[in-house]
């Protein structure tokens, strides 16, 4: 029988996942519901509270057994104050003190952490990053995020904002990301970037096969471009290769700056396999120090869409173990 349990809540734009873990980190409860973001702040918070109570019940324990709550939330957030500031995928949320609210509603201390940081910590504690003292997590899908582990601890920087791997600058000129940076990794190599470049070529009458695939399954996305390339559309393949080379530029910067033992890489773009990873690794090798490249293993992530909630549990457990919560 366990004395304490921990709740890890992954708050996403489309789903809420709550995992309950015992003192050893073993998952003993699991509830997944749609976010229904259209309900607004109060409605979504009610859903988080209910889902957490359900998961606790499923774990066969009572709410007072919850020692601490970790929340994986989309950035930007203020991790020090526990405030969700302005998430792009949760419309109407602005400076919501979610940690305090959950603490009051669920009667246990709560801590917020950025979702990609949570995923990175989860891979380090429970997934493909186990055993690596220094590792960097990269997730590449419609956006690009990351988390940095130094000496087995999540590195969060001066104000909790470190680890924004997607915003490493890889081109001095070019398009901008959603945050307005010119030429950052997310602007050059994300699924959104691939789809944007494909749309521009389609408007010029190119990428006929990509256009046809997207027409059957709108809106146009990077998976459509990849499928067209697999069906032989060379220009579609060139877009994937180009994104891969930019991704490799970012990986080289990570390798040179951190000399990590591992880069754990996940996200939907990795499903493109060698089409994106072969050019990425080639550029990463060419532009990093030989010894540092030899030191690093580039490994696919293991935890899938449970990583955020698992990482939130790890954040809460570490905080309690440090006597800080
Ligand atoms: Zn950016």
py3Dmol code that shows the C-alpha trace and the ligand (Angstrom):
import py3Dmol

protein = """\
ATOM      1  CA  UNK A   1       0.000   0.000   0.000  1.00  0.00           C
ATOM      2  CA  UNK A   2       1.315   3.372  -0.948  1.00  0.00           C
ATOM      3  CA  UNK A   3       1.372   6.362   1.358  1.00  0.00           C
ATOM      4  CA  UNK A   4       1.466   9.052  -1.234  1.00  0.00           C
ATOM      5  CA  UNK A   5       0.269   9.285  -4.774  1.00  0.00           C
ATOM      6  CA  UNK A   6       1.011  11.865  -7.435  1.00  0.00           C
ATOM      7  CA  UNK A   7      -1.269  13.256 -10.136  1.00  0.00           C
ATOM      8  CA  UNK A   8       0.138  14.251 -13.521  1.00  0.00           C
ATOM      9  CA  UNK A   9      -2.196  16.317 -15.665  1.00  0.00           C
ATOM     10  CA  UNK A  10      -1.515  16.926 -19.350  1.00  0.00           C
ATOM     11  CA  UNK A  11      -3.614  19.897 -20.441  1.00  0.00           C
ATOM     12  CA  UNK A  12      -3.722  20.020 -24.228  1.00  0.00           C
ATOM     13  CA  UNK A  13      -5.823  21.949 -26.724  1.00  0.00           C
ATOM     14  CA  UNK A  14      -7.801  18.818 -27.632  1.00  0.00           C
ATOM     15  CA  UNK A  15      -7.385  16.383 -24.740  1.00  0.00           C
ATOM     16  CA  UNK A  16      -6.861  16.240 -20.990  1.00  0.00           C
ATOM     17  CA  UNK A  17      -4.926  13.215 -19.755  1.00  0.00           C
ATOM     18  CA  UNK A  18      -4.582  12.540 -16.029  1.00  0.00           C
ATOM     19  CA  UNK A  19      -2.253   9.817 -14.746  1.00  0.00           C
ATOM     20  CA  UNK A  20      -1.966   8.799 -11.105  1.00  0.00           C
ATOM     21  CA  UNK A  21       1.320   7.303  -9.936  1.00  0.00           C
ATOM     22  CA  UNK A  22       2.419   5.753  -6.675  1.00  0.00           C
ATOM     23  CA  UNK A  23       5.530   6.727  -4.719  1.00  0.00           C
ATOM     24  CA  UNK A  24       7.727   4.730  -7.108  1.00  0.00           C
ATOM     25  CA  UNK A  25       6.299   6.385 -10.204  1.00  0.00           C
ATOM     26  CA  UNK A  26       4.189   3.368 -11.215  1.00  0.00           C
ATOM     27  CA  UNK A  27       0.980   4.425 -12.982  1.00  0.00           C
ATOM     28  CA  UNK A  28      -2.125   3.217 -11.126  1.00  0.00           C
ATOM     29  CA  UNK A  29      -4.852   5.448 -12.583  1.00  0.00           C
ATOM     30  CA  UNK A  30      -5.531   6.856 -16.009  1.00  0.00           C
ATOM     31  CA  UNK A  31      -8.318   9.144 -17.280  1.00  0.00           C
ATOM     32  CA  UNK A  32      -8.487  10.735 -20.715  1.00  0.00           C
ATOM     33  CA  UNK A  33     -11.220  13.167 -21.819  1.00  0.00           C
ATOM     34  CA  UNK A  34     -11.609  15.794 -24.557  1.00  0.00           C
ATOM     35  CA  UNK A  35     -10.630  19.297 -23.412  1.00  0.00           C
ATOM     36  CA  UNK A  36     -13.674  20.966 -24.977  1.00  0.00           C
ATOM     37  CA  UNK A  37     -11.737  24.210 -25.070  1.00  0.00           C
ATOM     38  CA  UNK A  38     -14.858  26.056 -26.284  1.00  0.00           C
ATOM     39  CA  UNK A  39     -16.233  25.782 -22.727  1.00  0.00           C
ATOM     40  CA  UNK A  40     -13.758  28.479 -21.719  1.00  0.00           C
ATOM     41  CA  UNK A  41     -11.525  28.739 -18.677  1.00  0.00           C
ATOM     42  CA  UNK A  42     -14.005  27.758 -15.936  1.00  0.00           C
ATOM     43  CA  UNK A  43     -15.514  24.917 -17.955  1.00  0.00           C
ATOM     44  CA  UNK A  44     -12.118  23.418 -18.784  1.00  0.00           C
ATOM     45  CA  UNK A  45     -10.908  23.738 -15.191  1.00  0.00           C
ATOM     46  CA  UNK A  46     -14.048  21.891 -14.035  1.00  0.00           C
ATOM     47  CA  UNK A  47     -13.183  19.137 -16.497  1.00  0.00           C
ATOM     48  CA  UNK A  48      -9.590  18.940 -15.205  1.00  0.00           C
ATOM     49  CA  UNK A  49     -10.860  18.620 -11.618  1.00  0.00           C
ATOM     50  CA  UNK A  50     -13.414  15.936 -12.523  1.00  0.00           C
ATOM     51  CA  UNK A  51     -10.899  13.954 -14.603  1.00  0.00           C
ATOM     52  CA  UNK A  52      -8.416  14.049 -11.724  1.00  0.00           C
ATOM     53  CA  UNK A  53     -11.045  12.813  -9.250  1.00  0.00           C
ATOM     54  CA  UNK A  54     -11.977  10.008 -11.680  1.00  0.00           C
ATOM     55  CA  UNK A  55      -8.344   8.961 -12.076  1.00  0.00           C
ATOM     56  CA  UNK A  56      -7.807   8.971  -8.303  1.00  0.00           C
ATOM     57  CA  UNK A  57     -10.884   6.790  -7.869  1.00  0.00           C
ATOM     58  CA  UNK A  58      -9.690   4.426 -10.600  1.00  0.00           C
ATOM     59  CA  UNK A  59      -6.404   4.117  -8.705  1.00  0.00           C
ATOM     60  CA  UNK A  60      -8.384   2.851  -5.719  1.00  0.00           C
ATOM     61  CA  UNK A  61      -7.359   5.650  -3.381  1.00  0.00           C
ATOM     62  CA  UNK A  62      -8.909   8.771  -1.874  1.00  0.00           C
ATOM     63  CA  UNK A  63      -8.232  12.377  -2.851  1.00  0.00           C
ATOM     64  CA  UNK A  64      -6.385  13.215   0.423  1.00  0.00           C
ATOM     65  CA  UNK A  65      -3.715  10.650  -0.574  1.00  0.00           C
ATOM     66  CA  UNK A  66      -2.598  12.953  -3.378  1.00  0.00           C
ATOM     67  CA  UNK A  67       0.728  14.385  -2.200  1.00  0.00           C
ATOM     68  CA  UNK A  68       1.260  16.748  -5.149  1.00  0.00           C
ATOM     69  CA  UNK A  69      -0.038  17.589  -8.591  1.00  0.00           C
ATOM     70  CA  UNK A  70       2.069  18.297 -11.669  1.00  0.00           C
ATOM     71  CA  UNK A  71       0.553  19.979 -14.705  1.00  0.00           C
ATOM     72  CA  UNK A  72       1.998  19.824 -18.201  1.00  0.00           C
ATOM     73  CA  UNK A  73       0.672  22.923 -19.949  1.00  0.00           C
ATOM     74  CA  UNK A  74       1.191  24.609 -23.305  1.00  0.00           C
ATOM     75  CA  UNK A  75       3.484  27.619 -23.170  1.00  0.00           C
ATOM     76  CA  UNK A  76       3.983  30.386 -22.589  1.00  0.00           C
ATOM     77  CA  UNK A  77       3.569  29.879 -18.856  1.00  0.00           C
ATOM     78  CA  UNK A  78       5.014  31.431 -15.736  1.00  0.00           C
ATOM     79  CA  UNK A  79       6.327  28.378 -13.913  1.00  0.00           C
ATOM     80  CA  UNK A  80       7.405  30.390 -10.865  1.00  0.00           C
ATOM     81  CA  UNK A  81       3.905  31.763 -10.219  1.00  0.00           C
ATOM     82  CA  UNK A  82       2.050  28.789 -11.703  1.00  0.00           C
ATOM     83  CA  UNK A  83       0.244  30.936 -14.241  1.00  0.00           C
ATOM     84  CA  UNK A  84      -0.779  30.017 -17.774  1.00  0.00           C
ATOM     85  CA  UNK A  85      -0.143  33.293 -19.575  1.00  0.00           C
ATOM     86  CA  UNK A  86      -1.248  33.085 -23.188  1.00  0.00           C
ATOM     87  CA  UNK A  87      -1.542  29.618 -24.746  1.00  0.00           C
ATOM     88  CA  UNK A  88      -2.193  29.740 -28.506  1.00  0.00           C
ATOM     89  CA  UNK A  89      -4.348  26.579 -28.453  1.00  0.00           C
ATOM     90  CA  UNK A  90      -6.531  27.458 -25.440  1.00  0.00           C
ATOM     91  CA  UNK A  91      -8.597  30.359 -26.607  1.00  0.00           C
ATOM     92  CA  UNK A  92      -9.651  32.846 -23.924  1.00  0.00           C
ATOM     93  CA  UNK A  93      -6.976  31.763 -21.442  1.00  0.00           C
ATOM     94  CA  UNK A  94      -5.018  34.743 -20.240  1.00  0.00           C
ATOM     95  CA  UNK A  95      -2.971  34.854 -17.017  1.00  0.00           C
ATOM     96  CA  UNK A  96      -4.894  31.982 -15.423  1.00  0.00           C
ATOM     97  CA  UNK A  97      -3.366  31.019 -12.019  1.00  0.00           C
ATOM     98  CA  UNK A  98      -3.992  27.332 -12.653  1.00  0.00           C
ATOM     99  CA  UNK A  99      -1.621  26.016  -9.961  1.00  0.00           C
ATOM    100  CA  UNK A 100      -3.398  27.972  -7.215  1.00  0.00           C
ATOM    101  CA  UNK A 101      -6.869  27.071  -8.506  1.00  0.00           C
ATOM    102  CA  UNK A 102      -6.086  23.339  -8.663  1.00  0.00           C
ATOM    103  CA  UNK A 103      -4.466  23.488  -5.262  1.00  0.00           C
ATOM    104  CA  UNK A 104      -7.702  24.910  -3.823  1.00  0.00           C
ATOM    105  CA  UNK A 105     -10.022  22.574  -5.713  1.00  0.00           C
ATOM    106  CA  UNK A 106      -8.024  19.360  -5.138  1.00  0.00           C
ATOM    107  CA  UNK A 107      -6.431  20.201  -1.793  1.00  0.00           C
ATOM    108  CA  UNK A 108      -2.842  19.347  -2.780  1.00  0.00           C
ATOM    109  CA  UNK A 109       0.078  21.520  -3.887  1.00  0.00           C
ATOM    110  CA  UNK A 110       0.293  21.930  -7.657  1.00  0.00           C
ATOM    111  CA  UNK A 111       3.104  22.916  -9.994  1.00  0.00           C
ATOM    112  CA  UNK A 112       3.015  23.865 -13.681  1.00  0.00           C
ATOM    113  CA  UNK A 113       5.665  23.052 -16.246  1.00  0.00           C
ATOM    114  CA  UNK A 114       5.935  23.641 -19.968  1.00  0.00           C
ATOM    115  CA  UNK A 115       4.658  20.635 -21.971  1.00  0.00           C
ATOM    116  CA  UNK A 116       7.848  19.968 -23.957  1.00  0.00           C
ATOM    117  CA  UNK A 117       9.939  20.215 -20.779  1.00  0.00           C
ATOM    118  CA  UNK A 118       7.609  17.659 -19.168  1.00  0.00           C
ATOM    119  CA  UNK A 119       7.946  15.340 -22.163  1.00  0.00           C
ATOM    120  CA  UNK A 120      11.724  15.621 -22.058  1.00  0.00           C
ATOM    121  CA  UNK A 121      11.862  14.906 -18.331  1.00  0.00           C
ATOM    122  CA  UNK A 122       9.530  11.920 -18.819  1.00  0.00           C
ATOM    123  CA  UNK A 123      11.787  10.435 -21.511  1.00  0.00           C
ATOM    124  CA  UNK A 124      14.723  10.894 -19.133  1.00  0.00           C
ATOM    125  CA  UNK A 125      12.970   9.288 -16.149  1.00  0.00           C
ATOM    126  CA  UNK A 126      10.843   6.606 -17.790  1.00  0.00           C
ATOM    127  CA  UNK A 127      11.596   6.427 -21.534  1.00  0.00           C
ATOM    128  CA  UNK A 128      14.311   6.430 -24.189  1.00  0.00           C
ATOM    129  CA  UNK A 129      16.511   8.798 -22.173  1.00  0.00           C
ATOM    130  CA  UNK A 130      16.925   6.554 -19.119  1.00  0.00           C
ATOM    131  CA  UNK A 131      20.513   6.375 -17.959  1.00  0.00           C
ATOM    132  CA  UNK A 132      21.743   9.468 -19.801  1.00  0.00           C
ATOM    133  CA  UNK A 133      23.053  12.116 -17.436  1.00  0.00           C
ATOM    134  CA  UNK A 134      23.055  14.815 -20.115  1.00  0.00           C
ATOM    135  CA  UNK A 135      20.385  14.697 -22.811  1.00  0.00           C
ATOM    136  CA  UNK A 136      18.258  16.956 -24.952  1.00  0.00           C
ATOM    137  CA  UNK A 137      14.713  16.131 -26.005  1.00  0.00           C
ATOM    138  CA  UNK A 138      13.371  17.434 -29.304  1.00  0.00           C
ATOM    139  CA  UNK A 139       9.792  17.071 -30.492  1.00  0.00           C
ATOM    140  CA  UNK A 140       9.076  17.950 -34.105  1.00  0.00           C
ATOM    141  CA  UNK A 141       5.501  18.097 -35.347  1.00  0.00           C
ATOM    142  CA  UNK A 142       3.377  21.121 -36.333  1.00  0.00           C
ATOM    143  CA  UNK A 143       5.632  23.022 -33.930  1.00  0.00           C
ATOM    144  CA  UNK A 144       9.047  22.151 -32.555  1.00  0.00           C
ATOM    145  CA  UNK A 145       9.737  21.986 -28.825  1.00  0.00           C
ATOM    146  CA  UNK A 146      12.357  20.642 -26.512  1.00  0.00           C
ATOM    147  CA  UNK A 147      13.655  20.023 -23.041  1.00  0.00           C
ATOM    148  CA  UNK A 148      17.211  20.037 -21.722  1.00  0.00           C
ATOM    149  CA  UNK A 149      18.452  17.644 -19.035  1.00  0.00           C
ATOM    150  CA  UNK A 150      21.790  18.539 -17.429  1.00  0.00           C
ATOM    151  CA  UNK A 151      23.203  16.358 -14.646  1.00  0.00           C
ATOM    152  CA  UNK A 152      19.921  14.413 -14.498  1.00  0.00           C
ATOM    153  CA  UNK A 153      17.903  17.580 -13.854  1.00  0.00           C
ATOM    154  CA  UNK A 154      15.612  19.559 -16.110  1.00  0.00           C
ATOM    155  CA  UNK A 155      17.375  22.799 -17.007  1.00  0.00           C
ATOM    156  CA  UNK A 156      14.834  25.633 -16.868  1.00  0.00           C
ATOM    157  CA  UNK A 157      17.009  28.751 -16.975  1.00  0.00           C
ATOM    158  CA  UNK A 158      16.628  32.070 -15.190  1.00  0.00           C
ATOM    159  CA  UNK A 159      12.844  32.340 -15.400  1.00  0.00           C
ATOM    160  CA  UNK A 160      11.727  28.891 -16.508  1.00  0.00           C
ATOM    161  CA  UNK A 161      11.867  29.629 -20.229  1.00  0.00           C
ATOM    162  CA  UNK A 162      14.872  27.501 -21.263  1.00  0.00           C
ATOM    163  CA  UNK A 163      14.646  24.579 -23.648  1.00  0.00           C
ATOM    164  CA  UNK A 164      12.945  26.360 -26.528  1.00  0.00           C
ATOM    165  CA  UNK A 165      14.793  24.237 -29.081  1.00  0.00           C
ATOM    166  CA  UNK A 166      12.238  25.112 -31.766  1.00  0.00           C
ATOM    167  CA  UNK A 167      13.371  28.704 -31.626  1.00  0.00           C
ATOM    168  CA  UNK A 168      17.083  28.105 -32.174  1.00  0.00           C
ATOM    169  CA  UNK A 169      17.905  30.387 -35.090  1.00  0.00           C
ATOM    170  CA  UNK A 170      19.070  28.347 -38.083  1.00  0.00           C
ATOM    171  CA  UNK A 171      18.759  30.959 -40.867  1.00  0.00           C
ATOM    172  CA  UNK A 172      19.532  34.669 -40.719  1.00  0.00           C
ATOM    173  CA  UNK A 173      16.753  35.471 -43.160  1.00  0.00           C
ATOM    174  CA  UNK A 174      13.503  33.784 -44.064  1.00  0.00           C
ATOM    175  CA  UNK A 175       9.977  33.261 -42.815  1.00  0.00           C
ATOM    176  CA  UNK A 176       8.897  33.747 -39.202  1.00  0.00           C
ATOM    177  CA  UNK A 177       7.450  31.378 -36.614  1.00  0.00           C
ATOM    178  CA  UNK A 178       4.238  32.014 -34.685  1.00  0.00           C
ATOM    179  CA  UNK A 179       6.251  33.956 -32.099  1.00  0.00           C
ATOM    180  CA  UNK A 180       7.655  36.250 -34.813  1.00  0.00           C
ATOM    181  CA  UNK A 181      11.282  35.037 -34.987  1.00  0.00           C
ATOM    182  CA  UNK A 182      12.942  35.108 -38.377  1.00  0.00           C
ATOM    183  CA  UNK A 183      14.551  31.849 -39.461  1.00  0.00           C
ATOM    184  CA  UNK A 184      14.119  29.824 -36.289  1.00  0.00           C
ATOM    185  CA  UNK A 185      13.964  26.036 -36.467  1.00  0.00           C
ATOM    186  CA  UNK A 186      10.186  26.049 -36.134  1.00  0.00           C
ATOM    187  CA  UNK A 187       9.897  28.562 -39.002  1.00  0.00           C
ATOM    188  CA  UNK A 188      12.158  26.448 -41.231  1.00  0.00           C
ATOM    189  CA  UNK A 189      11.648  22.770 -40.362  1.00  0.00           C
ATOM    190  CA  UNK A 190       8.294  22.208 -38.604  1.00  0.00           C
ATOM    191  CA  UNK A 191       5.297  20.523 -40.154  1.00  0.00           C
ATOM    192  CA  UNK A 192       3.750  23.978 -40.405  1.00  0.00           C
ATOM    193  CA  UNK A 193       6.810  25.213 -42.341  1.00  0.00           C
ATOM    194  CA  UNK A 194       6.682  22.257 -44.752  1.00  0.00           C
ATOM    195  CA  UNK A 195       2.962  22.822 -45.397  1.00  0.00           C
ATOM    196  CA  UNK A 196       3.504  26.573 -45.860  1.00  0.00           C
ATOM    197  CA  UNK A 197       6.255  26.010 -48.453  1.00  0.00           C
ATOM    198  CA  UNK A 198       4.159  23.378 -50.219  1.00  0.00           C
ATOM    199  CA  UNK A 199       1.181  25.723 -50.396  1.00  0.00           C
ATOM    200  CA  UNK A 200       3.374  28.407 -51.993  1.00  0.00           C
ATOM    201  CA  UNK A 201       4.584  25.961 -54.665  1.00  0.00           C
ATOM    202  CA  UNK A 202       1.042  24.716 -55.298  1.00  0.00           C
ATOM    203  CA  UNK A 203      -0.043  28.329 -55.856  1.00  0.00           C
ATOM    204  CA  UNK A 204       2.597  28.447 -58.599  1.00  0.00           C
ATOM    205  CA  UNK A 205       1.158  25.336 -60.244  1.00  0.00           C
ATOM    206  CA  UNK A 206       3.737  22.897 -58.838  1.00  0.00           C
ATOM    207  CA  UNK A 207       3.357  19.904 -56.509  1.00  0.00           C
ATOM    208  CA  UNK A 208       0.382  18.549 -58.438  1.00  0.00           C
ATOM    209  CA  UNK A 209       0.289  15.244 -56.578  1.00  0.00           C
ATOM    210  CA  UNK A 210       0.585  16.904 -53.152  1.00  0.00           C
ATOM    211  CA  UNK A 211      -2.284  19.218 -54.119  1.00  0.00           C
ATOM    212  CA  UNK A 212      -4.446  16.262 -55.172  1.00  0.00           C
ATOM    213  CA  UNK A 213      -3.759  14.361 -51.922  1.00  0.00           C
ATOM    214  CA  UNK A 214      -4.543  17.453 -49.822  1.00  0.00           C
ATOM    215  CA  UNK A 215      -7.776  18.039 -51.733  1.00  0.00           C
ATOM    216  CA  UNK A 216      -9.083  14.665 -50.548  1.00  0.00           C
ATOM    217  CA  UNK A 217      -8.073  15.324 -46.948  1.00  0.00           C
ATOM    218  CA  UNK A 218      -7.873  19.068 -46.244  1.00  0.00           C
ATOM    219  CA  UNK A 219      -6.186  21.045 -44.876  1.00  0.00           C
ATOM    220  CA  UNK A 220      -2.823  20.545 -46.552  1.00  0.00           C
ATOM    221  CA  UNK A 221      -0.251  19.276 -44.056  1.00  0.00           C
ATOM    222  CA  UNK A 222       3.274  17.869 -43.972  1.00  0.00           C
ATOM    223  CA  UNK A 223       1.959  14.296 -44.069  1.00  0.00           C
ATOM    224  CA  UNK A 224       0.391  15.046 -47.478  1.00  0.00           C
ATOM    225  CA  UNK A 225       3.745  16.314 -48.742  1.00  0.00           C
ATOM    226  CA  UNK A 226       5.454  13.194 -47.433  1.00  0.00           C
ATOM    227  CA  UNK A 227       2.888  10.903 -49.037  1.00  0.00           C
ATOM    228  CA  UNK A 228       3.307  12.647 -52.403  1.00  0.00           C
ATOM    229  CA  UNK A 229       7.078  12.261 -52.148  1.00  0.00           C
ATOM    230  CA  UNK A 230       6.678   8.549 -51.465  1.00  0.00           C
ATOM    231  CA  UNK A 231       4.500   8.342 -54.568  1.00  0.00           C
ATOM    232  CA  UNK A 232       7.360   9.814 -56.568  1.00  0.00           C
ATOM    233  CA  UNK A 233       6.832  13.587 -56.518  1.00  0.00           C
ATOM    234  CA  UNK A 234      10.447  14.793 -56.464  1.00  0.00           C
ATOM    235  CA  UNK A 235       9.732  18.403 -55.491  1.00  0.00           C
ATOM    236  CA  UNK A 236       7.727  17.197 -52.490  1.00  0.00           C
ATOM    237  CA  UNK A 237      10.679  15.059 -51.440  1.00  0.00           C
ATOM    238  CA  UNK A 238      12.945  18.095 -51.795  1.00  0.00           C
ATOM    239  CA  UNK A 239      10.827  19.985 -49.232  1.00  0.00           C
ATOM    240  CA  UNK A 240      11.191  17.135 -46.736  1.00  0.00           C
ATOM    241  CA  UNK A 241      14.960  16.953 -47.357  1.00  0.00           C
ATOM    242  CA  UNK A 242      15.261  20.706 -46.867  1.00  0.00           C
ATOM    243  CA  UNK A 243      13.371  20.558 -43.570  1.00  0.00           C
ATOM    244  CA  UNK A 244      15.615  17.672 -42.531  1.00  0.00           C
ATOM    245  CA  UNK A 245      18.746  19.700 -43.282  1.00  0.00           C
ATOM    246  CA  UNK A 246      17.473  22.583 -41.159  1.00  0.00           C
ATOM    247  CA  UNK A 247      16.608  20.135 -38.401  1.00  0.00           C
ATOM    248  CA  UNK A 248      20.195  18.873 -38.631  1.00  0.00           C
ATOM    249  CA  UNK A 249      21.467  22.444 -38.339  1.00  0.00           C
ATOM    250  CA  UNK A 250      19.564  22.728 -35.077  1.00  0.00           C
ATOM    251  CA  UNK A 251      20.855  19.350 -33.877  1.00  0.00           C
ATOM    252  CA  UNK A 252      24.436  20.464 -34.633  1.00  0.00           C
ATOM    253  CA  UNK A 253      23.927  23.559 -32.489  1.00  0.00           C
ATOM    254  CA  UNK A 254      22.560  21.415 -29.650  1.00  0.00           C
ATOM    255  CA  UNK A 255      25.514  19.016 -29.941  1.00  0.00           C
ATOM    256  CA  UNK A 256      28.067  21.848 -30.009  1.00  0.00           C
ATOM    257  CA  UNK A 257      26.472  23.763 -27.136  1.00  0.00           C
ATOM    258  CA  UNK A 258      25.659  20.896 -24.771  1.00  0.00           C
ATOM    259  CA  UNK A 259      27.830  17.903 -25.770  1.00  0.00           C
ATOM    260  CA  UNK A 260      24.929  15.630 -24.685  1.00  0.00           C
ATOM    261  CA  UNK A 261      25.104  11.848 -24.440  1.00  0.00           C
ATOM    262  CA  UNK A 262      21.768  11.573 -26.203  1.00  0.00           C
ATOM    263  CA  UNK A 263      19.266  13.519 -28.228  1.00  0.00           C
ATOM    264  CA  UNK A 264      15.828  11.948 -27.862  1.00  0.00           C
ATOM    265  CA  UNK A 265      13.696  12.942 -30.792  1.00  0.00           C
ATOM    266  CA  UNK A 266       9.954  12.543 -31.134  1.00  0.00           C
ATOM    267  CA  UNK A 267       6.889  14.091 -32.741  1.00  0.00           C
ATOM    268  CA  UNK A 268       4.946  13.400 -35.907  1.00  0.00           C
ATOM    269  CA  UNK A 269       7.708  14.389 -38.342  1.00  0.00           C
ATOM    270  CA  UNK A 270       9.819  11.470 -37.129  1.00  0.00           C
ATOM    271  CA  UNK A 271       7.266   9.179 -38.772  1.00  0.00           C
ATOM    272  CA  UNK A 272       8.863  10.272 -42.059  1.00  0.00           C
ATOM    273  CA  UNK A 273      11.856   8.141 -41.066  1.00  0.00           C
ATOM    274  CA  UNK A 274      15.018   8.412 -43.153  1.00  0.00           C
ATOM    275  CA  UNK A 275      13.396  10.902 -45.538  1.00  0.00           C
ATOM    276  CA  UNK A 276      13.824  13.569 -42.853  1.00  0.00           C
ATOM    277  CA  UNK A 277      16.325  11.980 -40.443  1.00  0.00           C
ATOM    278  CA  UNK A 278      19.036  11.003 -42.953  1.00  0.00           C
ATOM    279  CA  UNK A 279      19.614  14.600 -44.132  1.00  0.00           C
ATOM    280  CA  UNK A 280      19.247  15.795 -40.528  1.00  0.00           C
ATOM    281  CA  UNK A 281      21.953  13.448 -39.258  1.00  0.00           C
ATOM    282  CA  UNK A 282      24.237  14.190 -42.202  1.00  0.00           C
ATOM    283  CA  UNK A 283      24.133  17.943 -41.475  1.00  0.00           C
ATOM    284  CA  UNK A 284      24.385  17.371 -37.731  1.00  0.00           C
ATOM    285  CA  UNK A 285      27.588  15.374 -38.316  1.00  0.00           C
ATOM    286  CA  UNK A 286      29.064  17.929 -40.763  1.00  0.00           C
ATOM    287  CA  UNK A 287      28.511  20.914 -38.497  1.00  0.00           C
ATOM    288  CA  UNK A 288      29.376  19.585 -35.064  1.00  0.00           C
ATOM    289  CA  UNK A 289      32.692  18.783 -33.417  1.00  0.00           C
ATOM    290  CA  UNK A 290      33.776  15.227 -34.228  1.00  0.00           C
ATOM    291  CA  UNK A 291      34.194  14.154 -30.624  1.00  0.00           C
ATOM    292  CA  UNK A 292      30.856  15.666 -29.623  1.00  0.00           C
ATOM    293  CA  UNK A 293      29.113  13.954 -32.529  1.00  0.00           C
ATOM    294  CA  UNK A 294      30.723  10.645 -31.542  1.00  0.00           C
ATOM    295  CA  UNK A 295      29.504  11.135 -27.973  1.00  0.00           C
ATOM    296  CA  UNK A 296      25.857  11.601 -28.894  1.00  0.00           C
ATOM    297  CA  UNK A 297      23.253   8.937 -29.586  1.00  0.00           C
ATOM    298  CA  UNK A 298      20.265  10.162 -31.554  1.00  0.00           C
ATOM    299  CA  UNK A 299      17.338   8.022 -30.430  1.00  0.00           C
ATOM    300  CA  UNK A 300      13.609   7.967 -31.096  1.00  0.00           C
ATOM    301  CA  UNK A 301      11.344   8.847 -28.145  1.00  0.00           C
ATOM    302  CA  UNK A 302       9.365   6.035 -26.482  1.00  0.00           C
ATOM    303  CA  UNK A 303       6.507   7.475 -24.496  1.00  0.00           C
ATOM    304  CA  UNK A 304       4.172   8.908 -27.137  1.00  0.00           C
ATOM    305  CA  UNK A 305       1.247  10.968 -25.917  1.00  0.00           C
ATOM    306  CA  UNK A 306       1.610   9.900 -22.267  1.00  0.00           C
ATOM    307  CA  UNK A 307       4.928  11.737 -21.992  1.00  0.00           C
ATOM    308  CA  UNK A 308       3.432  15.068 -20.877  1.00  0.00           C
ATOM    309  CA  UNK A 309       1.465  13.595 -17.954  1.00  0.00           C
ATOM    310  CA  UNK A 310       4.335  11.296 -16.941  1.00  0.00           C
ATOM    311  CA  UNK A 311       6.708  14.260 -16.965  1.00  0.00           C
ATOM    312  CA  UNK A 312       4.269  16.269 -14.855  1.00  0.00           C
ATOM    313  CA  UNK A 313       4.361  13.456 -12.288  1.00  0.00           C
ATOM    314  CA  UNK A 314       8.170  13.520 -12.366  1.00  0.00           C
ATOM    315  CA  UNK A 315       8.200  17.312 -11.849  1.00  0.00           C
ATOM    316  CA  UNK A 316       5.919  16.977  -8.806  1.00  0.00           C
ATOM    317  CA  UNK A 317       7.868  14.038  -7.310  1.00  0.00           C
ATOM    318  CA  UNK A 318      11.191  15.837  -7.722  1.00  0.00           C
ATOM    319  CA  UNK A 319       9.797  18.973  -6.132  1.00  0.00           C
ATOM    320  CA  UNK A 320       8.520  17.020  -3.134  1.00  0.00           C
ATOM    321  CA  UNK A 321      11.787  15.045  -2.849  1.00  0.00           C
ATOM    322  CA  UNK A 322      13.677  18.365  -2.781  1.00  0.00           C
ATOM    323  CA  UNK A 323      11.484  19.529   0.087  1.00  0.00           C
ATOM    324  CA  UNK A 324      10.192  22.392  -2.027  1.00  0.00           C
ATOM    325  CA  UNK A 325       6.517  21.418  -2.039  1.00  0.00           C
TER     326      UNK A 325
END
"""
ligand_1 = """\
1
ZN
Zn 10.617 30.996 -33.271
"""
view = py3Dmol.view(width=600, height=400)
view.addModel(protein, "pdb")
view.setStyle({"model": 0}, {"cartoon": {"style": "trace"}})
view.addModel(ligand_1, "xyz")
view.setStyle({"model": 1}, {"stick": {}})
view.zoomTo()
view.show()
